[in-house]
Amino acid sequence: MADAVVTNRAVLRRFLLGLAEGMNAAAESVDRIRDTMTTVSRAYGQEDTDILVLPTVILVQTGSDAEGRVELRSTLNPAFRFDQIAALYALLEQAKRAAIDPLDGIRRLNEIGAMRPRNGWIVRTFGHALLVTGLALLLTPTWQGAIVAFALGAFIGLAKLVRSPTLQLVFPVFASFACALAVFLIAPSVEIGDPIRLLIAPLATFLPGGVLTTGTVELAAGQMVAGASRLVFGLVQLALLAFGIIAAGTVVGVERSTYVSLEPTASFPWWVSLGGVLLFAVGNFLHFSAPRSTFRWVLLVLLVAYAGQQAGQALIGATVSGFIGALAMTPVVLWVASLRHGAPSQLTFLPGFWLLVPGAAGLAGLTEAVGTSEGLEDFAMALTSVMSIALGVLIGTALFRVAHHGAEELAAFHVAVPDPHAEQGEPPPFWARLVPGTPRSFWGGRRRRGRATDAAGGRGADAASAPSSQAAGP
């Protein structure tokens, strides 16, 4: 029986590691991964499971004291497509109810990791081109710029289909260099508007806006190691993208003023923006092979995020407009995730982050700072926009949880006592200890302890005299 328990715990540990690794690949925050894994462990009857989650390291311990076992996973997770995210969260819902055997769950995780995209390479490439075009319609005030963005989006979308871990490390630099080279060569002869703003569109899926925002949320949640590492990773990725743009500008020989992002002097009619949001949603749906049932939810979240951002820009300015967009978007995302036929939160969050473009201003500011030494103020404003979006996510999440689950107590500081020294029974609640006459009440505690000591002394004397009386007997 003991061997069976050990085996079951070993399988459960491996299952929990796989689930946490999959949630990491879905760009989930570490605090939510830990909470989910704790829920799953309790569903399978393991109350003594402890979990440590970092962006690249996961540790799971089952059992306690001498029976405790720890398993570790250290890996660099690839990014999941939307169809893989949907399948993973469907498995998580089963695991939260203990509706699947852990061994079958491990096999299902392997199937999710090996899933082939629902769409072929032509459709996925076209989807990336539409995604970039939709974003360009929101950023670039010329039709020529939108056409150039479509071509660059198709090129980057095709190149992203190459599944090589080595090439993925240098691909952001290559992508920013190639796109900037094309834009700087075309700009003198074609009215494309601001070159830097146009470059944001084809590089949108490389922008670490989601990473920076998730890192900020993790820092606010007390996850300092994970949050700080994500922020550093996001800033390094921004620096790599800016380096590719500066390198292309150096090769072409552009003026230093070209690196300064300009405000658009013209704008499309209002309905073009809605068309851009629609194209952006369709592009995400096709490129990331999202399940058909999730398209309407992604479109809804994008429309809410864009409307909130525009309202924020009109009310409080562009710098913190993302706060209103994130605040409006987050409850909708969590509400959709709670529906029976809704969509996983990460599947709708990620497109919302890309639409709010928290990393776009950062890329423009960092490029200006490196290219002209005059962009530090813009870069600081970009970081402020990231903070505002993270704050909007935090407040929106808190409002949704209070509305649906009520206010809950924060976990109190508690250190578990080893089993041989543990007290029997659950300690009474704090309010009960304030009432006289209840177990372990604050009132009359000394008198009870004194009586207990006297009783123990009496029992000790009786016990000491018992052998002598027995010895005196027959």
Protein Blocks (a to p, Z undefined) as FASTA:
>chain_A
ZZmmmmmmmmmmmmmmmmmmmmmmnopafklmmmmmmmmmmmnopakbccdddfkbccdd
edehjlpccdddddddddddfklmmmmmmmmmmmmnopacfklmmmmmmmmmmpccfbdf
klmmmmmmmmmmmmmmmmmccfklmmmmmmmmmmmmmmmmpccfklmmmmmmmmmmmmmm
mmmmmmmmpcgbjfklmmmmmmmmmpcklmmmmmmmmmmnopamlmmmmmmmmmmmmmmm
mmmmmmmmmmnopafklmpccddfbdcdfklmmmmmmmmmmmmmmmnopafklmmmmmmm
mmmmmmmmmmmmmmnojklmmmmmmmmmmmmmmmmmmpmklccfklmmmmmmmmnommlm
mmmmmmmmmmnopammmmmmmmmmmmmmmmmmmmmmmmmmmmmnopaddddddddddfkl
pcehjdddfklmmpghiahiaghklmmmmmmmmmmmmmmmmmmmmmmmmmmmZZ
